[in-house]
Structure formats: C-alpha cells, structure tokens
Amino acid sequence: MISHLTGTLTKKHDERQAIELTVGGVGYEVLLPTFVWRSLEETPLGDELELEIYYNVPERAPTPMLIGFTREVEREFYKKLVEVPELGPIKAMRALAFSVSTIATWIEQGDEKALRRLPGVGERLAKTMVAHLKGKVVEQALLQDEGFAGPAPEGEAPSLSEVQQLAVAGLARLGYREADASRWVEGVTKEGELTDVEAIIRAVFALRSSELG
C-alpha cells in the first residue's frame, strides 16, 4: 500500500483536480481535495513535492485511487471523515473545500449550518458529522498554519499553568468566551491530574455535556 510519495510534479489535470508525480521513472496520478489543490495551484511543473497518500480501492472498480495531502494530520482528519456514515472516500474528499482546522472547528462547535456549506453535505449529513465526530477532532480544530502553541523547550514539560492557558486559548479559538473557558478549565484541572491540552479540552466538553443534560 502506498502511504507517501516524493517526486517531480509533471502534470496537472484541472478538470478532475489531480496531479501526476513522477517517482523513480514511474508516474502516479494523485487526486487532491480542494483545499490541497488550491495550496498547490502556484507550484510550477518540475518542482519536487512530498505528499501523504490515502490509498483507496473502490468496491465497484479494480483501479486504486491515490488521494494526496501535504501533511499527515490532514490525512488523519480525512480518515475520520471517511468513517462517518454516508461519507465514503470520494464524497469526503469533495467535502474538503475548506481547511482542516476550519471544518474541525465547525464540528466541535456543532455548527451544522456552516457544515452545510461543504459540497455534498446537507442537513442530515451535517447532523451526522457532528454526532459522529464532535469531541474527536479537537487536535485538528486547534491547528493553525503558523503553528498553534509551539513546542516546549526540549526536555521540559509545560507547567500546569501554561497548559491551562493553552487550553483556554484553544477553547476561545473554538468560539467560547474566554471567561467561561477559564472557569471550565480551572474546574476540570483543580485535582491536578490533567496535564495535556487536548485531555483538558475533552474533559471540559464532557463536563459541559453533563451540565446540559
């Protein structure tokens, strides 16, 4: 199975949003979600590209399909989308018209209206996406191109207060009021057992769900 390709960009196929990479003398056609296609539009032929690959063999066709992403985290998000009922590999790929962090944020916020902006996603499918993935794409929702919460110095773990601040910032990015986020984070970390940003945010989501019934 192909999981990664590094090669020379030799062709672009606008009509089907695909590119061809030549790797060791072999040409591979790779389909691209819209947000990836846009990011590579200005890349000239002859440039070297590295792509993370989702390898798919359709049930009704023997020809494998290669779907490309520029980062592994994008491919991992796509894998989660594919698991949503009614979202197969092709429909999930076409739905990715916005960045991963944008779509993941809509899911975590339960913003079904925004999700209906995605190609092929109607009211019922938007509800299904939220029901199936909310609370599972926190990491992707916190992504920023410039890097959300840079890594701590090597050999050092962030202090609890730093982790709390990062969790509050993450919740604010997801659309919650900072004052509310601070109160929730303080509540779930008062025992000092949670020291990971994503774990804290998940705990906040669980707390909010229990409070809302």
VOBA-1610 file (N, C-alpha, C; in pm, whole numbers, padded with zeros to 5 digits, always signed):
BEGIN
Met+00085-00120+00000Met+00000+00000+00000Met+00088+00125+00000Ile+00050+00224-00075Ile+00126+00348-00085Ile+00077+00446+00022Ser+00170+00496+00105Ser+00132+00590+00210Ser+00200+00726+00195His+00302+00732+00110His+00378+00857+00097His+00446+00856-00039Leu+00448+00973-00105Leu+00516+00986-00233Leu+00601+01113-00233Thr+00722+01101-00282Thr+00808+01216-00305Thr+00855+01208-00450Gly+00821+01308-00528Gly+00858+01302-00669Gly+00845+01436-00737Thr+00857+01435-00869Thr+00852+01556-00950Thr+00712+01578-01004Leu+00661+01700-00986Leu+00530+01735-01041Leu+00542+01747-01193Thr+00475+01658-01266Thr+00490+01655-01412Thr+00365+01698-01487Lys+00248+01683-01426Lys+00124+01723-01494Lys+00021+01770-01393Lys-00070+01859-01441Lys-00185+01900-01362Lys-00310+01879-01446His-00412+01821-01385His-00538+01796-01454His-00649+01877-01386Asp-00672+01999-01437Asp-00770+02088-01374Asp-00909+02028-01369Glu-00947+01958-01477Glu-01085+01910-01488Glu-01122+01809-01381Arg-01024+01733-01332Arg-01055+01636-01226Arg-00973+01660-01100Gln-00911+01775-01091Gln-00838+01819-00972Gln-00737+01713-00929Ala-00649+01680-01022Ala-00550+01577-00998Ala-00414+01622-01052Ile-00310+01563-00998Ile-00176+01590-01046Ile-00107+01457-01076Glu+00005+01464-01149Glu+00086+01347-01170Glu+00224+01371-01112Leu+00270+01276-01032Leu+00405+01279-00976Leu+00487+01169-01040Thr+00608+01203-01081Thr+00698+01103-01134Thr+00797+01066-01024Val+00795+00939-00985Val+00881+00889-00878Val+00963+00773-00933Gly+01092+00792-00945Gly+01178+00685-00996Gly+01139+00638-01134Gly+01095+00730-01218Gly+01058+00695-01354Gly+00915+00644-01370Val+00841+00633-01260Val+00702+00587-01262Val+00609+00705-01232Gly+00506+00722-01314Gly+00411+00831-01291Gly+00292+00786-01210Tyr+00258+00865-01107Tyr+00142+00835-01022Tyr+00042+00950-01033Glu-00083+00916-01062Glu-00188+01018-01060Glu-00246+01026-00920Val-00251+01147-00867Val-00298+01169-00730Val-00413+01269-00732Leu-00527+01229-00680Leu-00641+01320-00666Leu-00619+01408-00544Leu-00665+01533-00552Leu-00644+01627-00442Leu-00775+01688-00395Pro-00799+01691-00262Pro-00912+01768-00210Pro-00894+01915-00249Thr-01003+01989-00251Thr-00998+02127-00298Thr-00897+02212-00223Phe-00891+02199-00090Phe-00802+02287-00014Phe-00655+02255-00045Val-00625+02129-00076Val-00488+02092-00114Val-00458+02141-00255Trp-00555+02124-00344Trp-00538+02170-00483Trp-00507+02320-00485Arg-00580+02397-00407Arg-00557+02542-00404Arg-00418+02575-00352Ser-00373+02500-00254Ser-00241+02528-00196Ser-00128+02498-00294Leu-00156+02415-00396Leu-00053+02376-00491Leu-00072+02440-00629Glu-00174+02526-00641Glu-00205+02585-00772Glu-00086+02660-00833Glu-00010+02729-00748Glu+00102+02809-00799Glu+00232+02731-00808Thr+00229+02604-00770Thr+00351+02522-00778Thr+00380+02488-00924Pro+00495+02525-00976Pro+00524+02501-01118Pro+00560+02356-01147Leu+00533+02314-01271Leu+00576+02181-01314Leu+00728+02171-01301Gly+00774+02056-01260Gly+00917+02036-01242Gly+00962+02045-01098Asp+00875+02102-01012Asp+00909+02110-00869Asp+00894+01973-00803Glu+00969+01953-00697Glu+00956+01830-00620Glu+00849+01847-00514Leu+00764+01747-00497Leu+00657+01750-00398Leu+00667+01629-00307Glu+00624+01649-00183Glu+00607+01538-00090Glu+00460+01535-00049Leu+00397+01422-00068Leu+00255+01410-00035Leu+00231+01288+00053Glu+00143+01307+00152Glu+00091+01194+00230Glu-00026+01136+00151Ile-00032+01006+00138Ile-00128+00942+00048Ile-00230+00857+00124Tyr-00356+00875+00086Tyr-00462+00782+00129Tyr-00489+00690+00011Tyr-00465+00561+00032Tyr-00477+00462-00075Tyr-00615+00398-00067Asn-00691+00411-00175Asn-00828+00362-00173Asn-00855+00273-00294Val-00913+00157-00269Val-00956+00069-00377Val-01108+00063-00374Pro-01176+00132-00467Pro-01323+00134-00468Pro-01381-00007-00481Glu-01495-00030-00417Glu-01556-00163-00419Glu-01597-00204-00560Arg-01646-00106-00639Arg-01700-00140-00770Arg-01601-00116-00884Ala-01478-00083-00851Ala-01378-00060-00955Ala-01244-00116-00907Pro-01174-00188-00995Pro-01048-00250-00952Pro-00930-00154-00948Thr-00947-00034-01004Thr-00834+00059-01011Thr-00818+00135-00881Pro-00703+00126-00815Pro-00680+00201-00690Pro-00681+00352-00715Met-00719+00426-00612Met-00717+00572-00618Met-00620+00622-00512Leu-00539+00721-00549Leu-00447+00784-00456Leu-00498+00925-00428Ile-00520+00955-00300Ile-00568+01088-00260Ile-00458+01152-00177Gly-00416+01273-00217Gly-00298+01334-00159Gly-00323+01447-00062Phe-00235+01458+00037Phe-00239+01564+00138Phe-00097+01613+00162Thr-00084+01738+00202Thr+00050+01793+00224Thr+00103+01763+00364Arg+00012+01728+00457Arg+00056+01698+00594Arg-00016+01574+00645Glu+00051+01500+00731Glu-00008+01378+00784Glu-00134+01406+00865Val-00136+01517+00938Val-00253+01549+01020Val-00377+01570+00934Glu-00358+01620+00811Glu-00470+01637+00719Glu-00524+01501+00675Arg-00434+01409+00647Arg-00477+01274+00608Arg-00549+01205+00722Glu-00502+01224+00845Glu-00566+01161+00960Glu-00708+01215+00981Phe-00726+01346+00957Phe-00860+01404+00967Phe-00950+01344+00859Tyr-00896+01329+00739Tyr-00973+01270+00629Tyr-01017+01128+00664Lys-00928+01052+00726Lys-00963+00916+00766Lys-01083+00914+00861Lys-01089+01014+00949Lys-01202+01022+01041Lys-01330+01057+00965Leu-01318+01145+00866Leu-01435+01180+00785Leu-01491+01058+00713Val-01401+00977+00659Val-01443+00860+00583Val-01526+00765+00669Glu-01501+00764+00799Glu-01573+00674+00889Glu-01715+00722+00920Val-01747+00846+00885Val-01883+00897+00909Val-01980+00828+00814Pro-02091+00775+00866Pro-02191+00714+00779Pro-02233+00810+00667Glu-02243+00757+00546Glu-02283+00833+00426Glu-02169+00917+00368Leu-02050+00912+00430Leu-01934+00983+00375Leu-01827+00882+00336Gly-01830+00838+00211Gly-01725+00749+00164Gly-01603+00828+00121Pro-01500+00762+00071Pro-01376+00830+00033Pro-01394+00943-00068Ile-01475+00921-00171Ile-01491+01024-00275Ile-01572+01142-00222Lys-01683+01115-00156Lys-01766+01223-00103Lys-01692+01302+00004Ala-01614+01233+00087Ala-01536+01302+00191Ala-01430+01391+00127Met-01367+01343+00020Met-01266+01423-00048Met-01328+01550-00107Arg-01443+01536-00169Arg-01509+01651-00230Arg-01558+01751-00125Ala-01586+01701-00005Ala-01634+01790+00101Ala-01525+01880+00155Leu-01399+01843+00134Leu-01288+01919+00191Leu-01257+02044+00108Ala-01353+02134+00104Ala-01336+02259+00029Ala-01275+02368+00115Phe-01272+02346+00245Phe-01213+02441+00339Phe-01097+02372+00412Ser-01019+02450+00484Ser-00905+02391+00555Ser-00954+02294+00663Val-00866+02202+00701Val-00898+02103+00803Val-00938+02171+00934Ser-00862+02274+00975Ser-00893+02338+01103Ser-01030+02405+01100Thr-01068+02461+00986Thr-01200+02526+00973Thr-01312+02424+00989Ile-01303+02313+00916Ile-01408+02212+00921Ile-01414+02148+01059Ala-01296+02118+01117Ala-01293+02057+01250Ala-01353+02151+01354Thr-01328+02280+01341Thr-01384+02378+01435Thr-01536+02380+01424Trp-01589+02377+01303Trp-01735+02372+01285Trp-01793+02248+01352Ile-01724+02135+01338Ile-01772+02011+01401Ile-01771+02025+01552Glu-01661+02075+01608Glu-01652+02087+01754Glu-01751+02189+01809Gln-01785+02289+01730Gln-01883+02388+01772Gln-02026+02341+01748Gly-02041+02228+01678Gly-02174+02180+01642Gly-02244+02273+01544Asp-02166+02341+01460Asp-02221+02440+01366Asp-02268+02370+01239Glu-02387+02314+01244Glu-02440+02240+01130Glu-02466+02330+01010Lys-02504+02454+01033Lys-02527+02547+00923Lys-02399+02569+00843Ala-02289+02588+00913Ala-02161+02607+00843Ala-02120+02481+00769Leu-02141+02365+00829Leu-02104+02239+00764Leu-02182+02217+00634Arg-02302+02274+00626Arg-02381+02258+00504Arg-02322+02338+00387Arg-02221+02419+00415Arg-02151+02489+00307Arg-02056+02396+00232Leu-02029+02281+00289Leu-01938+02186+00225Leu-02009+02116+00109Pro-01943+02099-00004Pro-02005+02031-00118Pro-02057+01893-00082Gly-02184+01869-00115Gly-02243+01738-00092Gly-02294+01714+00049Val-02284+01814+00136Val-02328+01798+00275Val-02459+01874+00296Gly-02566+01799+00323Gly-02695+01858+00350Gly-02724+01857+00500Glu-02848+01886+00534Glu-02886+01898+00674Glu-02864+01769+00751Arg-02909+01657+00696Arg-02897+01529+00768Arg-02751+01488+00785Leu-02672+01504+00679Leu-02532+01465+00687Leu-02454+01555+00783Ala-02488+01684+00786Ala-02423+01775+00881Ala-02448+01730+01024Lys-02572+01690+01053Lys-02604+01641+01187Lys-02526+01513+01219Thr-02514+01426+01119Thr-02441+01301+01138Thr-02294+01327+01166Met-02236+01422+01093Met-02095+01456+01113Met-02070+01504+01256Val-02157+01590+01305Val-02143+01642+01441Val-02159+01529+01543Ala-02263+01448+01523Ala-02289+01339+01617Ala-02175+01238+01620His-02113+01214+01506His-02010+01111+01496His-01871+01160+01537Leu-01843+01289+01514Leu-01705+01336+01531Leu-01684+01440+01641Lys-01790+01501+01693Lys-01769+01604+01794Lys-01696+01546+01915Gly-01591+01615+01956Gly-01508+01567+02065Gly-01392+01481+02020Lys-01389+01447+01889Lys-01285+01360+01837Lys-01187+01432+01744Val-01214+01559+01714Val-01127+01632+01621Val-01075+01761+01684Val-01058+01758+01816Val-01008+01875+01888Val-00870+01916+01837Glu-00783+01817+01822Glu-00646+01846+01778Glu-00646+01919+01644Gln-00728+01872+01551Gln-00733+01935+01419Gln-00797+02073+01424Ala-00894+02093+01514Ala-00959+02222+01527Ala-00863+02329+01579Leu-00763+02287+01653Leu-00667+02381+01711Leu-00552+02414+01617Leu-00549+02351+01501Leu-00440+02375+01407Leu-00442+02518+01355Gln-00325+02573+01337Gln-00308+02700+01267Gln-00187+02684+01177Asp-00191+02748+01061Asp-00078+02734+00968Asp+00052+02778+01031Glu+00045+02881+01115Glu+00169+02931+01175Glu+00207+02850+01298Gly+00123+02752+01333Gly+00157+02663+01446Gly+00092+02710+01574Phe-00002+02633+01623Phe-00070+02668+01747Phe+00011+02614+01865Ala+00046+02700+01956Ala+00119+02660+02077Ala+00245+02583+02042Gly+00349+02656+02010Gly+00476+02596+01970Gly+00526+02498+02073Pro+00619+02409+02036Pro+00666+02306+02128Pro+00742+02365+02245Ala+00733+02297+02357Ala+00807+02340+02475Ala+00955+02313+02452Pro+01043+02383+02523Pro+01187+02357+02510Pro+01217+02210+02535Glu+01314+02156+02463Glu+01346+02014+02472Glu+01379+01975+02616Gly+01317+01866+02660Gly+01345+01817+02794Gly+01257+01880+02900Glu+01170+01974+02860Glu+01085+02041+02958Glu+00939+02020+02922Ala+00858+01987+03021Ala+00713+01980+03001Ala+00654+02111+03047Pro+00549+02160+02978Pro+00490+02286+03020Pro+00431+02275+03160Ser+00439+02380+03237Ser+00381+02378+03371Ser+00230+02373+03359Leu+00166+02334+03468Leu+00021+02323+03464Leu-00043+02455+03427Ser+00010+02566+03478Ser-00050+02696+03445Ser-00038+02725+03297Glu+00075+02685+03235Glu+00092+02705+03091Glu-00008+02619+03013Val-00024+02495+03057Val-00120+02405+02992Val-00260+02460+03005Gln-00294+02512+03122Gln-00426+02571+03141Gln-00448+02688+03044Gln-00346+02771+03030Gln-00357+02886+02940Gln-00376+02841+02795Leu-00304+02735+02755Leu-00319+02683+02619Leu-00459+02625+02598Ala-00512+02558+02699Ala-00646+02502+02689Ala-00751+02613+02677Val-00734+02718+02755Val-00827+02832+02748Val-00819+02896+02608Ala-00697+02912+02557Ala-00680+02969+02424Ala-00745+02881+02317Gly-00731+02750+02333Gly-00793+02658+02239Gly-00945+02667+02241Leu-01003+02674+02358Leu-01149+02686+02370Leu-01197+02820+02312Ala-01118+02925+02334Ala-01154+03055+02277Ala-01153+03048+02125Arg-01056+02976+02070Arg-01048+02959+01924Arg-01169+02884+01872Leu-01224+02796+01955Leu-01344+02721+01916Leu-01472+02802+01935Gly-01459+02926+01979Gly-01575+03015+01985Gly-01633+03040+02122Tyr-01571+02986+02227Tyr-01623+03007+02362Tyr-01566+03135+02423Arg-01643+03197+02513Arg-01597+03317+02582Arg-01479+03280+02671Glu-01378+03366+02672Glu-01257+03336+02748Glu-01285+03322+02897Ala-01377+03404+02948Ala-01409+03397+03091Ala-01471+03261+03125Asp-01562+03213+03038Asp-01623+03082+03060Asp-01517+02972+03049Ala-01432+02985+02945Ala-01329+02883+02924Ala-01236+02874+03043Ser-01197+02988+03098Ser-01108+02988+03216Ser-01173+02917+03333Arg-01302+02944+03354Arg-01373+02882+03467Arg-01383+02731+03448Trp-01414+02688+03326Trp-01427+02544+03300Trp-01292+02474+03315Val-01187+02534+03261Val-01055+02472+03268Val-01010+02461+03414Glu-01033+02565+03491Glu-00996+02561+03633Glu-01073+02450+03704Gly-01198+02432+03664Gly-01280+02329+03728Gly-01231+02188+03702Val-01191+02160+03578Val-01152+02023+03545Val-01007+01994+03580Thr-00929+02097+03612Thr-00787+02074+03645Thr-00756+02096+03793Lys-00856+02118+03874Lys-00830+02151+04014Lys-00765+02036+04090Glu-00785+01911+04042Glu-00722+01797+04109Glu-00579+01776+04061Gly-00540+01848+03956Gly-00403+01840+03906Gly-00370+01715+03828Glu-00472+01637+03787Glu-00446+01511+03719Glu-00431+01528+03568Leu-00492+01632+03511Leu-00486+01653+03367Leu-00374+01752+03334Thr-00278+01707+03254Thr-00164+01794+03221Thr-00144+01805+03070Asp-00241+01761+02992Asp-00234+01766+02847Asp-00347+01855+02794Val-00316+01943+02700Val-00415+02040+02650Val-00538+01970+02595Glu-00519+01873+02507Glu-00633+01805+02446Glu-00716+01732+02551Ala-00650+01670+02649Ala-00723+01598+02754Ala-00808+01696+02836Ile-00755+01814+02861Ile-00830+01916+02937Ile-00952+01960+02858Ile-00935+01984+02729Ile-01047+02030+02647Ile-01153+01921+02638Arg-01110+01796+02624Arg-01207+01686+02621Arg-01284+01679+02754Ala-01214+01701+02864Ala-01279+01699+02995Ala-01381+01812+03006Val-01346+01928+02951Val-01440+02040+02950Val-01565+02004+02870Phe-01545+01943+02752Phe-01659+01902+02670Phe-01749+01805+02746Ala-01686+01709+02815Ala-01763+01610+02892Ala-01840+01678+03004Leu-01777+01774+03071Leu-01843+01848+03178Leu-01961+01927+03125Arg-01941+01994+03013Arg-02048+02075+02954Arg-02165+01986+02911Ser-02132+01870+02854Ser-02239+01779+02811Ser-02324+01732+02928Ser-02257+01701+03040Ser-02331+01656+03159Ser-02417+01768+03217Glu-02366+01891+03213Glu-02441+02004+03265Glu-02563+02037+03180Leu-02548+02012+03047Leu-02658+02043+02957Leu-02759+01929+02946Gly-02732+01824+03019Gly-02830+01716+03025Gly-02805+01603+02931
//
